[in-house]
Amino acid sequence: MLQPSIDSLMTKINSKYTLVTVSAYRARQLRENPEMYQKTPKSKSINFVGMALEEIDAEKIKIENIED
């Protein structure tokens, strides 16, 4: 089973599309600057996408909705 679970992540971000977009963007940031990683107590992942998802689940990354 993958951690963090999709159910847990969907309580933080209400759209799967947004979740994928944000996690991919954050994974690219971590690949370019690994020192930006905000380690969480539950951190287990060794790949950048997993690290990004763990940060989202731990609410280390905040998403702002900007409407026109």
C-alpha atoms as one frame of an Amber mdcrd trajectory, in Angstrom:
protein
   0.000   0.000   0.000   1.279   3.433  -0.910   1.834   6.016   1.772   0.390
   8.574   2.174  -2.975   7.235   1.052  -5.064   8.979  -1.578  -7.868   9.392
   0.976  -5.563  11.261   3.324  -4.273  13.480   0.508  -7.772  14.272  -0.744
  -8.631  15.790   2.639  -5.804  18.306   2.056  -6.449  19.039  -1.637  -9.948
  18.537  -3.013  -9.018  17.828  -6.641  -6.967  14.936  -7.982  -5.833  17.111
 -10.888  -4.549  19.758  -8.478  -2.886  17.098  -6.347  -0.997  15.708  -9.348
  -0.015  19.168 -10.578   1.211  20.377  -7.173   3.099  17.179  -6.363   4.811
  17.148  -9.786   5.812  20.798  -9.415   7.174  20.179  -5.918   9.026  17.042
  -7.050  10.795  19.097  -9.742  11.764  21.678  -7.121  13.178  18.941  -4.872
  15.111  17.380  -7.752  16.785  20.710  -8.489  17.286  21.704  -4.820  17.210
  18.668  -2.495  18.047  20.873   0.509  14.502  22.332   0.247  13.035  19.041
   1.527  10.983  19.545   4.693  11.390  16.225   6.472   8.371  15.010   8.416
   8.270  12.543  11.337   6.635   9.954   9.038   9.073  10.425   6.129   9.926
   7.146   4.417  10.103   7.921   0.726  13.365   8.070  -1.168  11.953   9.433
  -4.446  10.991  13.033  -5.078   7.310  12.457  -5.856   6.903  10.486  -2.642
   8.653  13.236  -0.707   6.327  15.836  -2.237   3.257  13.785  -1.316   4.521
  13.369   2.257   4.974  17.140   2.524   1.439  17.720   1.257   0.034  15.166
   3.696   1.923  16.776   6.600   0.590  20.173   5.466   4.103  21.556   4.968
   2.900  22.840   1.591  -0.111  25.144   1.363  -2.218  25.621  -1.741  -3.873
  28.962  -2.428  -6.896  29.164  -4.695  -6.637  32.269  -6.827  -9.793  33.223
  -8.677 -10.103  35.959 -11.297
